[in-house]
Amino acid sequence: MRQRPGMGPENLRTVLAQLRPADLGLPKAGDAVLDRFQVKMLTEGSGTQIFSTTFAQWTAREALRRAQPLTLLVRFAPRQRQKPMNEMLSASHEVAELDPLGSLIDADMGAYYNWLNLQRLPGAEQSSFLVWFEDHSEAVAIGPSLPRGTEST
């Protein structure tokens, strides 16, 4: 798209707004609202960021805001190490080098932002929040029914 003549930001935005799940290689959910949500997560706002796991945090925020689910599971995965945009846009098939430390920092901040967003919803005073570092034996749980400053085995 970026190499098309006359393809400025406004035209690109128009093209993105007209995309459907099939255009992005996504399976059709069979629900128009869910189909549109999938496309919006990949084409709008923070969801389009390349270098961070902020995509997971932004999608969780939008799910909380739009659907107000009773349960939401957000999994942060390793991000790729930064490299120049021209390299990223080239048709190279090399395996992306991962950034474990940066990914952990992103996940920590993303979890905190998800907790903040959760506090803005109706019923937040009864909500619980759990953060677990995958493949580790520690987790943090926050909620009104949980005693403060305690440890449990």
HELIX and SHEET records of a PDB file:
HELIX    1   1 PRO A    9  ALA A   17  1                                   9    
HELIX    2   2 PRO A   21  LEU A   24  5                                   4    
HELIX    3   3 ALA A   32  THR A   43  1                                  12    
HELIX    4   4 GLY A   45  THR A   48  5                                   4    
HELIX    5   5 THR A   54  ALA A   67  1                                  14    
HELIX    6   6 MET A   85  LEU A   89  1                                   5    
HELIX    7   7 PRO A  100  LEU A  118  1                                  19    
HELIX    8   8 ALA A  124  GLN A  126  5                                   3    
SHEET    1   A 2 PHE A 129  TRP A 132  0                                        
SHEET    2   A 2 ALA A 139  ILE A 142 -1                                        
END                                                                             
